[in-house]
Amino acid sequence: MEDAKPISLGRTTQTTPWSERLEVWRDIFKRLWASPSARIGGFIVLFTIGISIAVPLFDNYDATRDSSLPDRYAEPDCIVGFIRSHVSSTEEGMALSDMTCKLPFGADKIGRDIMRRVGHGMSVSLRAGLIAVALSLSVGTVFGLTGGYLGGWIDSVLMRTMDVVLAFPSLLLAVAIVTVAGPSLENGMIAVAITQIPVFARLARSMAISIRNTEYVTAAQSVGAGHGAILWRHVLPNSLAPLIVQTTLGLGTAVVETAALGFLGLGQQPPFPELGKMLAESQQSLASGKWWVMVFPGATIVLIVLGFNLLGDGLRDVLDPRLKK
């Protein structure tokens, strides 16, 4: 009977039954569920991701035909109707049974359904944030782990390059990149990814420096393991916990920066909906008392960022061994 195949657990190389792996994951989920911020943040994140996936699948949005002038600046009929039915008397107000929910979030200046546009705008913002963070995580982790593990001139060149990027405010640098490359959602995602690469690179580098002189890395080097194998099997797995936490926090930042580029007209181009662009278009409407045109896109951005930040705090509490009870 052949021996079980050894696998690397980061600190030692030994045989680990599947039951022990399942027990580790079960323990992680238990601690996540015990964290209020992780529960609330996870629910918000799952809700927003579900909406962003379902809306494009079930609603074939045609931005060129999404207007209805008779509904121009229509109020949120569900909310306003509910308030009026409870505040006003039966003779003066409307009955609750007479309420309609044709436009739950109201309509904008050309009669477009705000709830429909918010759903599609949420999908655009989340997709842009996920792609931007995935790019910055991949590139930053490679740079940080390579520089921190190898050290020397490679580390100096990579980190001085990251310092140059960090010398610029992230939003200002993103605006400059998109201005040169041309306004579009794709260029905005690339610009946001570039601004976040140094964050992941410096975090990965600090983890690599603390891991490269450990006993299990020295043991792997003594048996002839190459740098690539050590980075992949030992350094990277032991660096995942802080990188996962930073990824969740970076998603919130990426959504905000994508919305900021859209607000400045450098992201998703009209007539396609995007949360930041919807906020920019609602400034004049807010001044005339049409509060719903700005409130619902702004509240959606706040909800997305709040969800990722709460989830990141919960993951930090669960994955940080110093905070483990």
KOLLUM-336321 format. One record per residue (C-alpha): residue in three letters; z, y, x. Coordinates in steps of 0.25 Angstrom, whole numbers, plus 2048, in hexadecimal, padded with zeros to 3 digits. Example, Ala and Ser with C-alpha at 12.3 -4.5 7.8 and 13.67 -1.06 7.14 Angstrom:
ALA81F7EE831 SER81D7FC837 
***
This chain:
MET800800800 GLU7FC80D806 ASP806818808 ALA8068247FF LYS7FE830805 PRO80683B80B ILE805849806 SER80A85680B LEU81585D804 GLY81586980D ARG822866815 THR820857818 THR81684C816 GLN81B84080D THR818837802 THR81B83E7F4 PRO81A8367E7 TRP81383D7DB SER82083D7D4 GLU8268467DE ARG81A8507DD LEU81B8507CE GLU82A8537CF VAL82785F7D8 TRP81E8647CE ARG8278617C3 ASP8328697CA ILE8298757CC PHE8258757BD LYS8348747B9 ARG8388807C2 LEU82C8887BD TRP8308857AF ALA83E8897B2 SER8398977B7 PRO8388A17AB SER82E8AA7B3 ALA82589D7B6 ARG8258997A7 ILE8228A67A2 GLY8188A97AD GLY81189C7AC PHE81089D79D ILE8098AB79E VAL8008A67A9 LEU7FC8997A1 PHE7FA8A2794 THR7F18AC79B ILE7E98A27A3 GLY7E789A796 ILE7E28A778F SER7D98AA79A ILE7D389C79A ALA7D289B78B VAL7CC8A9787 PRO7BF8A778F LEU7BD89978A PHE7BE89C77B ASP7B98AA77B ASN7AB8AD780 TYR7AD8BC783 ASP7A18C5783 ALA7A58D2788 THR7988D9785 ARG79A8D6776 ASP7AA8D8775 SER7AB8E476D SER7AD8E875F LEU7AD8F775C PRO7B48F674E ASP7C08F0756 ARG7C18FB760 TYR7CF8FD764 ALA7D48F4759 GLU7E38F275A PRO7E98E475D ASP7E98DF74F CYS7F48D4750 ILE7FE8DD757 VAL7FC8EA750 GLY7FB8E2742 PHE8088DB745 ILE80F8E7749 ARG80A8EF73C SER80D8E3733 HIS81C8E4737 VAL81E8F373A SER8178F872D SER81B8F571F THR8138EB717 GLU80C8F670F GLU8088FF71B GLY8068F4725 MET7FE8E7726 ALA8038DA722 LEU8058CF72D SER7FB8C6726 ASP7F08D1727 MET7F08D2736 THR7E48CE73E CYS7E38CA74C LYS7D48CD74F LEU7D88D575B PRO7E68D1760 PHE7E58DA76C GLY7DC8E5766 ALA7CF8EA76A ASP7CA8F4775 LYS7C2901774 ILE7B58F9771 GLY7BB8EF768 ARG7BD8E3772 ASP7C88D976F ILE7D38DC779 MET7D98CE777 ARG7CC8C777A ARG7CA8D0786 VAL7D88CE78C GLY7D68BF78B HIS7C98BF793 GLY7CF8CA79C MET7DB8C179F SER7D18B67A3 VAL7CA8BF7AC SER7D78C47B3 LEU7DD8B77B5 ARG7D08B17BA ALA7CE8BC7C4 GLY7DD8BB7C8 LEU7DC8AC7CA ILE7D08AC7D3 ALA7D58B87DB VAL7E28B17DE ALA7DB8A47E1 LEU7D28AB7EB SER7DE8B37F2 LEU7E78A67F2 SER7DC89D7F8 VAL7D88A7803 GLY7E68AD805 THR7ED89F807 VAL7E289B811 PHE7E48A7819 GLY7F38A7818 LEU7F589881B THR7EB898827 GLY7F18A582D GLY7FF8A182C TYR7FD893831 LEU7F489583C GLY7FA8A3840 GLY7F48AA84D TRP7E88B384B ILE7E38AC83F ASP7F08B0838 SER7EF8BF83D VAL7E08C1839 LEU7E38BB82B MET7F08C3828 ARG7EB8D082E THR7DF8CF824 MET7E98CC819 ASP7F18D981D VAL7E48E181C VAL7E28DD80E LEU7F18DF80B ALA7F08ED810 PHE7E88F1804 PRO7EE8F27F6 SER7E98E67EF LEU7E38ED7E3 LEU7DC8F87EB LEU7D68ED7F4 ALA7D18E57E8 VAL7CB8F27E2 ALA7C48F57F0 ILE7BE8E77F0 VAL7B98E77E2 THR7B38F57E4 VAL7AB8F07F0 ALA7A78E37EA GLY7A48E87DC PRO7AC8E87CF SER7AD8DA7C9 LEU7B78CF7C5 GLU7B38C67D1 ASN7B58D17DB GLY7C28D57D5 MET7C78C77D7 ILE7C38C67E5 ALA7C98D47E8 VAL7D78CF7E2 ALA7D68C27EA ILE7D48CA7F7 THR7E08D37F4 GLN7E98C67F2 ILE7E58BE7FE PRO7EF8C4807 VAL7FB8C17FE PHE7F78B27FE ALA7F48B280D ARG8018B8811 LEU8098AF808 ALA8028A380D ARG8038A881C SER8128A981A MET81389B815 ALA80A895820 ILE81389C82B SER81F896825 ILE819888823 ARG811886830 ASN81D883839 THR824879830 GLU82786B834 TYR81C86582A VAL81186E830 THR81686B83E ALA81585C83B ALA80785D835 GLN803864841 SER80985984A VAL80184E844 GLY7F4856846 ALA7F285D838 GLY7E8868838 HIS7EA876834 GLY7E2875827 ALA7EA868823 ILE7F786F826 LEU7F487B81E TRP7EF873812 ARG7F9868812 HIS80686F816 VAL80587F817 LEU7FD88180A PRO806878801 ASN81387F806 SER80D88C803 LEU80988A7F5 ALA81688E7EE PRO81589D7F2 LEU80689D7F1 ILE8078987E2 VAL8118A37DF GLN8098AE7E5 THR7FC8A97DE THR8038AB7D0 LEU8088B97D4 GLY7FA8BC7DA LEU7F38B87CD GLY7FB8C37C6 THR7F78CD7D1 ALA7E88C97D0 VAL7E88CB7C1 VAL7ED8D97C3 GLU7E48DD7CE THR7D88D77C6 ALA7DC8DF7BA ALA7DE8EC7C3 LEU7CF8EA7C8 GLY7CA8E87BA PHE7D28F57B6 LEU7CB8FC7C1 GLY7BD8F77BC LEU7BC8EE7C9 GLY7BE8E07C2 GLN7B88DA7B6 GLN7AD8E37B1 PRO7AB8E77A2 PRO7A88E2798 PHE7B08D579C PRO7BF8D6799 GLU7C98D77A4 LEU7D88DB7A3 GLY7D78E77AD LYS7CA8EC7A7 MET7D08EC799 LEU7DC8F479E ALA7D38FE7A4 GLU7CB8FF797 SER7D790178F GLN7DC90E795 GLN7D691878B SER7DA90F780 LEU7E890F784 ALA7E891E784 SER7E491E775 GLY7EE915771 LYS7E6907771 TRP7F2900779 TRP7EC8F2776 VAL7E08F477F MET7E98F578B VAL7F58EE788 PHE7EF8E0786 PRO7E78DF793 GLY7F38E579B ALA7FD8DC794 THR7F48D0798 ILE7F38D47A7 VAL8038D57A7 LEU8048C87A0 ILE7FB8C17AB VAL8028C77B6 LEU8108C57B0 GLY80D8B67AE PHE8088B47BD ASN8148BC7C3 LEU81E8B47BB LEU8188A77BE GLY8178AB7CD ASP8268AE7CD GLY8298A17C6 LEU8218997D0 ARG8288A07DC ASP83689C7D6 VAL83188E7D5 LEU82988C7E2 ASP8328947EB PRO83C88A7F1 ARG8468957F4 LEU8478987E5 LYS8488897E1 LYS8568867DB 
***
